[in-house]
């Protein structure tokens, strides 16, 4: 039995990692194919449309889905789940039609998405606003219900099926619209799976005996009270992180937007995947040790979590800075090779952004998400202003520096806010050691890029060697915490 338990723990450790690796591979393949099949201007237009769709979803759909996810656990075992699930799916469909109509009017009046016609904007927004939120609902529900295999399958299904459809349609029609529609196909496929999954859960829940009064209410006022801070924070975050796609198009061109996105994504995509993996493994350190009856319980839990999270982000940031030039060789098409100059700033920017999310963790621990507003407001003010100052002379480099400085401003605000709100202890010694190692890895990678042939085989080999070294260092930094997490599973 001990051997069986050890194997189960090992599988529990490896399964989420394999899922993240699959999603990351799909993301890099998507970047590679998009920058090969599309021009910089077309990539820019696609990302303007994607940002617009995400903003519309943030204003109305995603916060409601978050609220629904919170209630799933309480509705399971009552006869309310199936009714609420049906209402949620109907709301997504109706909201998608309304929001896509609003997008059509905006495109007709202002042409906010370059080089895509008004009818196509309407069709693509509708496909995205039905597919992506429903996909998001499915992933959240499977995660909350502890069905990790379903979460992994549906996440990878959307990514890989969307990529296959995008490549197929783009090769057939050779347009940016065809590429975006293909990506939406992946989401729509998992949207169909979501309808089946929720129906199955609903039939199982109908036999439950829990009192209905113990469940979270699912009415308009309850949802509005929950969602308004998230909407505000989401819009502010969008201004900080994605409004450059429209601002830079006016300062320079939509082709510059495509070039910048492709380069910046080489750092943002792996950092976001790494953040998710770290929180999946070590989130229980924070949430499993919180004692809400005392301030000291929250502080102790956050201190333990930060002692793992902060060094891990710093080390991985150094790894990104080291590998970024090689990732240009591996993952970008020939028209995008000139973006290498911005990648160090992109890696620093993403490291600062990831570090600032410790404020979000503390907000969850204290059950007070209002603390997200000051950093979000600081970033929303800093990023556009800095871009307007720095981008006109050097559009690519200026935008990269501006976003890096904006993320640094947010991190400073987070540090001050955390210090004022709770007597926590930042892991300065571990952070300094991790930053030193990260800097050493960065210098090693940069030296290798200057000395070695710039071929895909060499690039892959260097990234693999650095990756194995960083993986060993990360294990050294977090081995005690990882052992504790596995012992509880």
C-alpha positions as CSV (number, residue, x, y, z in Angstrom):
1,X,0.0,0.0,0.0
2,X,2.9,2.3,0.7
3,X,4.3,1.8,-2.8
4,X,0.8,2.4,-4.2
5,X,0.5,5.7,-2.2
6,X,4.0,6.8,-3.4
7,X,3.0,6.1,-7.0
8,X,-0.2,8.1,-6.5
9,X,1.7,11.0,-5.1
10,X,4.1,10.9,-8.0
11,X,1.3,10.8,-10.5
12,X,-0.4,13.7,-8.7
13,X,2.9,15.6,-9.0
14,X,3.6,14.8,-12.6
15,X,0.1,15.1,-14.1
16,X,-0.4,18.9,-13.6
17,X,3.2,19.4,-14.9
18,X,2.6,17.4,-18.0
19,X,-0.6,19.4,-18.6
20,X,1.2,22.7,-18.3
21,X,4.0,21.5,-20.6
22,X,1.4,20.5,-23.2
23,X,-0.3,23.9,-23.0
24,X,3.0,25.7,-23.1
25,X,4.1,23.7,-26.2
26,X,0.8,24.6,-27.9
27,X,1.3,28.2,-27.1
28,X,4.8,28.3,-28.6
29,X,3.6,26.3,-31.6
30,X,0.8,28.9,-32.0
31,X,3.4,31.7,-31.9
32,X,5.6,29.9,-34.4
33,X,2.8,29.2,-36.9
34,X,1.2,32.6,-36.6
35,X,4.5,34.4,-37.2
36,X,5.2,32.1,-40.1
37,X,1.8,32.2,-41.8
38,X,0.9,35.8,-41.0
39,X,2.6,39.1,-41.6
40,X,3.5,41.4,-38.7
41,X,0.5,43.6,-39.6
42,X,-1.8,40.7,-39.6
43,X,-0.5,39.5,-36.2
44,X,-1.1,43.0,-34.9
45,X,-4.7,43.0,-36.2
46,X,-5.4,39.6,-34.7
47,X,-4.1,40.7,-31.3
48,X,-6.1,44.0,-31.4
49,X,-9.2,41.9,-32.0
50,X,-8.3,39.4,-29.3
51,X,-7.7,42.3,-26.8
52,X,-11.0,43.8,-27.7
53,X,-12.8,40.5,-27.2
54,X,-11.1,39.9,-23.9
55,X,-12.1,43.4,-22.6
56,X,-15.7,42.8,-23.5
57,X,-15.7,39.5,-21.8
58,X,-14.1,41.0,-18.7
59,X,-16.8,43.7,-18.4
60,X,-19.6,41.2,-18.1
61,X,-18.9,37.5,-18.6
62,X,-15.8,36.5,-16.8
63,X,-16.7,38.0,-13.3
64,X,-20.1,36.1,-13.5
65,X,-18.3,32.9,-14.3
66,X,-16.0,33.4,-11.3
67,X,-19.0,33.9,-9.1
68,X,-20.7,30.8,-10.5
69,X,-17.5,28.8,-9.8
70,X,-17.6,29.9,-6.2
71,X,-21.1,28.5,-5.8
72,X,-20.5,25.1,-7.5
73,X,-19.4,23.4,-4.3
74,X,-22.5,24.5,-2.4
75,X,-24.9,23.7,-5.3
76,X,-23.6,20.2,-5.7
77,X,-25.9,18.0,-3.6
78,X,-29.0,20.3,-4.0
79,X,-31.5,20.5,-6.8
80,X,-30.4,24.0,-7.7
81,X,-27.2,23.1,-9.7
82,X,-28.8,22.1,-12.9
83,X,-31.1,25.2,-13.0
84,X,-28.1,27.5,-12.3
85,X,-26.0,25.8,-14.9
86,X,-28.7,26.2,-17.5
87,X,-29.1,29.9,-16.6
88,X,-25.3,30.4,-16.8
89,X,-25.1,29.0,-20.3
90,X,-28.1,31.0,-21.5
91,X,-26.5,34.2,-20.0
92,X,-23.3,33.5,-21.8
93,X,-25.1,33.1,-25.2
94,X,-27.3,36.2,-24.7
95,X,-24.4,38.4,-23.5
96,X,-22.2,37.2,-26.4
97,X,-24.8,38.5,-28.9
98,X,-25.1,41.8,-27.1
99,X,-21.4,42.4,-26.6
100,X,-20.6,41.4,-30.2
101,X,-23.3,43.9,-31.4
102,X,-21.6,46.6,-29.3
103,X,-18.3,45.6,-30.9
104,X,-19.8,46.0,-34.3
105,X,-20.9,49.5,-33.5
106,X,-17.5,50.4,-32.1
107,X,-15.7,49.1,-35.2
108,X,-18.1,50.9,-37.5
109,X,-17.7,54.2,-35.6
110,X,-14.0,54.1,-34.7
111,X,-12.3,51.3,-36.6
112,X,-10.5,50.2,-33.4
113,X,-9.3,47.0,-35.1
114,X,-7.1,47.7,-38.0
115,X,-7.6,46.0,-41.4
116,X,-10.6,43.8,-40.4
117,X,-14.0,44.6,-41.8
118,X,-17.0,45.4,-39.6
119,X,-19.0,42.1,-40.5
120,X,-15.9,40.0,-39.7
121,X,-15.4,41.8,-36.4
122,X,-19.0,40.9,-35.4
123,X,-18.7,37.3,-36.5
124,X,-15.3,36.7,-34.7
125,X,-16.4,38.5,-31.6
126,X,-19.5,36.4,-31.3
127,X,-17.4,33.2,-31.8
128,X,-14.9,34.2,-29.2
129,X,-17.5,35.5,-26.7
130,X,-19.4,32.2,-26.8
131,X,-16.4,29.9,-26.9
132,X,-13.9,31.4,-24.5
133,X,-16.1,32.2,-21.6
134,X,-17.8,28.7,-21.8
135,X,-14.3,27.1,-22.0
136,X,-13.3,29.2,-19.0
137,X,-16.4,28.0,-17.1
138,X,-15.6,24.4,-17.9
139,X,-12.0,24.7,-16.7
140,X,-13.0,26.5,-13.5
141,X,-15.7,23.9,-12.6
142,X,-13.5,20.9,-13.2
143,X,-10.7,22.5,-11.1
144,X,-13.1,23.4,-8.3
145,X,-14.5,19.8,-8.3
146,X,-11.0,18.3,-8.1
147,X,-11.2,16.7,-11.5
148,X,-7.6,17.4,-12.6
149,X,-7.6,15.0,-15.5
150,X,-10.6,16.7,-17.0
151,X,-9.0,20.1,-16.5
152,X,-5.8,18.9,-18.2
153,X,-7.7,17.3,-21.1
154,X,-10.0,20.2,-21.8
155,X,-7.2,22.8,-21.5
156,X,-5.0,21.0,-24.0
157,X,-8.0,20.1,-26.3
158,X,-8.8,23.8,-26.7
159,X,-5.2,24.8,-27.3
160,X,-4.2,22.1,-29.8
161,X,-7.6,21.8,-31.6
162,X,-7.6,25.6,-32.0
163,X,-4.1,25.6,-33.4
164,X,-4.9,22.8,-35.9
165,X,-8.0,24.6,-37.0
166,X,-6.2,28.0,-37.3
167,X,-3.4,26.5,-39.4
168,X,-5.9,24.7,-41.6
169,X,-8.1,27.7,-42.2
170,X,-5.2,30.0,-42.7
171,X,-3.5,27.8,-45.3
172,X,-6.9,27.6,-47.1
173,X,-7.9,31.2,-47.0
174,X,-4.6,33.0,-46.1
175,X,-6.2,35.8,-44.0
176,X,-5.9,37.0,-40.4
177,X,-9.7,36.4,-40.0
178,X,-9.3,32.7,-40.8
179,X,-6.6,32.4,-38.2
180,X,-8.6,34.0,-35.5
181,X,-11.7,31.9,-36.4
182,X,-9.6,28.7,-36.1
183,X,-8.4,29.6,-32.6
184,X,-12.1,30.1,-31.6
185,X,-12.9,26.6,-32.9
186,X,-10.8,25.2,-30.1
187,X,-12.9,27.1,-27.5
188,X,-16.2,26.3,-29.2
189,X,-15.3,22.5,-29.1
190,X,-14.7,22.7,-25.3
191,X,-17.9,24.8,-25.0
192,X,-19.8,21.7,-26.4
193,X,-18.0,19.5,-23.9
194,X,-19.0,22.0,-21.1
195,X,-22.7,21.5,-21.9
196,X,-22.3,17.8,-21.6
197,X,-20.2,18.0,-18.4
198,X,-22.5,20.4,-16.6
199,X,-25.5,18.2,-17.5
200,X,-23.9,15.1,-16.1
201,X,-22.9,17.0,-12.9
202,X,-26.5,18.3,-12.7
203,X,-28.1,14.9,-12.9
204,X,-25.8,13.6,-10.2
205,X,-26.5,16.6,-8.0
206,X,-30.2,16.2,-8.2
207,X,-30.1,13.3,-5.7
208,X,-28.4,15.4,-3.0
209,X,-29.8,16.1,0.4
210,X,-28.0,19.3,1.4
211,X,-30.3,22.2,2.5
212,X,-30.7,24.8,-0.2
213,X,-30.3,27.6,2.2
214,X,-26.6,26.7,2.7
215,X,-25.8,27.4,-0.9
216,X,-24.5,30.6,-2.4
217,X,-27.4,32.7,-3.9
218,X,-27.4,33.1,-7.7
219,X,-29.4,36.3,-8.2
220,X,-28.7,39.6,-9.9
221,X,-27.9,41.7,-6.8
222,X,-25.6,39.1,-5.3
223,X,-23.7,38.7,-8.5
224,X,-23.4,42.5,-9.0
225,X,-22.0,43.0,-5.5
226,X,-19.4,40.3,-6.1
227,X,-18.4,41.4,-9.6
228,X,-18.0,45.2,-9.6
229,X,-14.5,45.2,-8.0
230,X,-13.3,42.5,-10.4
231,X,-14.6,44.4,-13.4
232,X,-12.8,47.6,-12.3
233,X,-9.6,45.7,-11.6
234,X,-9.9,43.8,-14.9
235,X,-10.4,47.0,-16.9
236,X,-7.5,48.7,-15.2
237,X,-5.2,45.7,-15.8
238,X,-6.3,45.7,-19.4
239,X,-5.3,49.3,-19.8
240,X,-1.8,48.5,-18.3
241,X,-1.1,45.3,-20.2
242,X,-3.0,45.4,-23.4
243,X,-3.9,49.0,-24.4
244,X,-0.5,49.3,-26.0
245,X,-1.9,47.3,-28.9
246,X,-4.0,50.3,-29.9
247,X,-1.7,53.1,-28.6
248,X,1.3,51.7,-30.4
249,X,-0.6,51.4,-33.7
250,X,-1.3,55.1,-33.6
251,X,2.2,56.0,-32.6
252,X,3.8,53.7,-35.2
253,X,1.8,51.1,-37.1
254,X,-0.2,47.9,-36.6
255,X,2.8,46.0,-38.0
256,X,4.8,47.3,-35.0
257,X,2.1,46.0,-32.7
258,X,2.5,42.5,-34.3
259,X,6.3,42.6,-33.9
260,X,6.1,43.7,-30.3
261,X,3.5,41.2,-29.3
262,X,5.4,38.3,-30.8
263,X,8.6,39.2,-29.0
264,X,6.9,40.0,-25.6
265,X,4.9,36.8,-25.8
266,X,8.1,34.8,-25.7
267,X,8.5,35.9,-22.1
268,X,4.9,36.4,-21.0
269,X,3.6,33.0,-22.1
270,X,6.1,30.9,-20.2
271,X,6.0,33.2,-17.1
272,X,2.3,32.9,-16.9
273,X,2.5,29.1,-17.3
274,X,5.2,28.9,-14.6
275,X,3.1,31.1,-12.2
276,X,0.1,28.8,-12.7
277,X,2.2,25.7,-12.0
278,X,3.9,27.2,-8.9
279,X,0.5,28.2,-7.5
280,X,-1.0,24.8,-8.3
281,X,1.7,23.1,-6.3
282,X,2.3,25.6,-3.5
283,X,-1.0,27.4,-3.2
284,X,-2.0,24.9,-0.5
285,X,0.9,26.2,1.6
286,X,-1.0,29.5,1.7
287,X,-4.6,28.5,1.8
288,X,-4.2,25.3,3.8
289,X,-2.5,27.1,6.7
290,X,-4.6,30.2,7.1
291,X,-6.1,30.7,10.5
292,X,-8.7,33.4,10.0
293,X,-9.3,33.7,13.7
294,X,-6.0,35.6,14.1
295,X,-3.9,38.1,12.2
296,X,-0.8,36.0,13.0
297,X,-2.3,33.0,11.2
298,X,-2.6,34.9,7.9
299,X,0.9,36.4,8.3
300,X,2.5,33.1,8.9
301,X,0.8,31.5,5.9
302,X,1.8,34.3,3.6
303,X,5.4,34.3,4.9
304,X,5.7,30.6,4.1
305,X,4.1,31.0,0.7
306,X,6.3,34.0,-0.2
307,X,9.5,32.2,0.8
308,X,8.8,29.7,-2.0
309,X,7.1,31.9,-4.6
310,X,9.4,34.9,-4.7
311,X,12.7,33.1,-5.2
312,X,11.1,30.8,-7.8
313,X,9.9,33.8,-9.8
314,X,13.3,35.5,-9.7
315,X,15.1,32.3,-10.8
316,X,12.7,31.7,-13.6
317,X,12.9,35.3,-14.7
318,X,16.7,34.9,-15.1
319,X,16.1,31.8,-17.1
320,X,13.7,33.6,-19.4
321,X,16.2,36.4,-19.9
322,X,18.9,33.8,-20.8
323,X,16.8,31.8,-23.2
324,X,14.8,34.6,-24.9
325,X,17.3,35.2,-27.7
326,X,17.3,31.5,-28.5
327,X,13.5,31.5,-28.4
328,X,13.4,34.0,-31.1
329,X,15.4,31.5,-33.3
330,X,13.1,28.7,-32.3
331,X,9.6,30.2,-32.1
332,X,9.4,33.2,-34.5
333,X,9.1,33.4,-38.2
334,X,11.7,35.2,-40.4
335,X,9.8,38.5,-40.5
336,X,9.9,38.7,-36.7
337,X,13.6,38.1,-36.0
338,X,14.4,41.8,-35.3
339,X,12.6,41.8,-31.9
340,X,15.5,40.4,-30.0
341,X,16.4,43.8,-28.6
342,X,13.3,44.0,-26.4
343,X,13.5,40.6,-24.8
344,X,15.6,41.5,-21.8
345,X,13.2,44.2,-20.9
346,X,10.3,41.8,-21.5
347,X,11.8,39.3,-19.1
348,X,12.4,41.9,-16.4
349,X,8.8,43.3,-16.9
350,X,7.2,39.8,-16.6
351,X,9.3,39.1,-13.5
352,X,8.2,42.3,-11.8
353,X,4.6,41.6,-12.8
354,X,4.7,38.0,-11.4
355,X,6.2,39.2,-8.2
356,X,3.4,41.8,-7.7
357,X,0.8,39.0,-7.6
358,X,1.8,38.2,-4.0
359,X,-0.7,41.1,-3.3
360,X,-3.4,39.0,-4.9
361,X,-2.5,36.0,-2.7
362,X,-2.7,38.2,0.4
363,X,-6.0,39.6,-0.7
364,X,-7.4,36.0,-1.0
365,X,-5.9,35.1,2.4
366,X,-7.5,38.2,4.0
367,X,-10.7,37.8,1.9
368,X,-10.4,41.5,0.8
369,X,-10.0,41.9,-2.9
370,X,-10.3,45.7,-2.7
371,X,-6.5,45.8,-2.1
372,X,-6.1,45.0,-5.8
373,X,-7.4,48.4,-6.8
374,X,-4.4,50.7,-5.9
375,X,-1.8,48.6,-7.8
376,X,-4.1,48.2,-10.8
377,X,-4.8,52.0,-10.8
378,X,-1.1,52.8,-10.6
379,X,-0.3,50.5,-13.6
380,X,-3.2,51.8,-15.7
381,X,-1.9,55.3,-15.2
382,X,1.8,54.6,-15.6
383,X,1.8,52.3,-18.7
384,X,0.0,54.5,-21.3
385,X,1.8,57.7,-20.0
386,X,5.3,56.0,-20.3
387,X,4.5,54.6,-23.7
388,X,3.4,58.0,-25.0
389,X,6.8,59.4,-23.8
390,X,9.2,56.6,-24.7
391,X,7.6,54.9,-27.8
392,X,7.7,57.7,-30.4
393,X,11.5,57.7,-30.8
394,X,11.9,53.9,-30.5
395,X,8.5,52.2,-30.9
396,X,9.6,48.6,-30.0
397,X,12.3,49.3,-27.4
398,X,10.4,52.3,-25.9
399,X,7.2,50.3,-25.4
400,X,9.2,47.5,-23.8
401,X,10.9,49.8,-21.4
402,X,7.6,51.6,-20.6
403,X,5.8,48.3,-19.7
404,X,8.8,47.3,-17.6
405,X,8.8,50.5,-15.7
406,X,5.0,50.3,-15.2
407,X,5.3,46.9,-13.8
408,X,8.1,48.1,-11.5
409,X,5.8,50.9,-10.3
410,X,3.1,48.3,-9.6
411,X,5.5,46.2,-7.6
412,X,6.6,49.2,-5.5
413,X,2.9,50.0,-4.7
414,X,2.3,46.3,-3.9
415,X,5.3,46.3,-1.5
416,X,4.1,49.4,0.3
417,X,0.6,48.1,0.5
418,X,1.6,44.8,1.8
419,X,3.8,46.3,4.5
420,X,1.1,48.7,5.6
421,X,-1.7,46.1,5.7
422,X,0.0,43.2,7.5
423,X,3.2,42.6,9.5
424,X,4.6,40.2,7.0
425,X,8.2,39.4,6.4
426,X,9.6,39.4,2.8
427,X,12.1,36.7,2.2
428,X,15.0,39.1,1.4
429,X,17.9,36.6,1.9
430,X,16.3,33.9,-0.3
431,X,15.3,36.6,-2.8
432,X,18.9,37.9,-3.0
433,X,20.3,34.5,-3.5
434,X,17.7,33.7,-6.2
435,X,18.3,37.0,-8.0
436,X,22.0,36.3,-7.9
437,X,21.5,32.9,-9.5
438,X,19.1,34.3,-12.0
439,X,21.6,37.0,-13.0
440,X,24.3,34.3,-13.4
441,X,22.0,32.2,-15.6
442,X,21.1,35.3,-17.7
443,X,24.8,36.1,-18.3
444,X,25.5,32.5,-19.2
445,X,22.7,32.5,-21.7
446,X,23.7,35.8,-23.3
447,X,27.3,34.6,-23.5
448,X,26.2,31.4,-25.2
449,X,24.1,33.4,-27.7
450,X,27.1,35.5,-28.6
451,X,29.5,32.5,-29.0
452,X,27.5,29.7,-30.4
453,X,25.9,29.2,-33.9
454,X,22.4,30.7,-34.0
455,X,20.6,27.6,-35.3
456,X,17.4,25.9,-34.1
457,X,19.3,22.8,-32.9
458,X,21.8,24.8,-30.9
459,X,19.0,27.0,-29.5
460,X,17.0,24.0,-28.4
461,X,20.1,22.4,-26.8
462,X,21.0,25.6,-24.8
463,X,17.5,26.0,-23.6
464,X,17.3,22.4,-22.5
465,X,20.6,22.6,-20.6
466,X,19.7,25.8,-18.9
467,X,16.2,24.5,-18.2
468,X,17.6,21.4,-16.4
469,X,19.9,23.5,-14.3
470,X,17.1,25.9,-13.3
471,X,14.8,22.9,-12.5
472,X,17.5,21.5,-10.1
473,X,17.9,25.0,-8.5
474,X,14.2,25.4,-8.1
475,X,14.0,22.0,-6.4
476,X,16.8,23.0,-4.0
477,X,14.9,26.2,-3.1
478,X,11.5,24.5,-2.6
479,X,12.3,20.9,-1.7
480,X,11.0,21.1,1.9
481,X,7.8,22.8,0.9
482,X,7.3,20.4,-2.0
483,X,7.8,17.4,0.4
484,X,5.1,18.8,2.7
485,X,2.7,19.4,-0.1
486,X,3.1,15.8,-1.4
487,X,2.8,14.4,2.1
488,X,-0.7,15.8,2.4
489,X,-2.0,14.4,-0.9
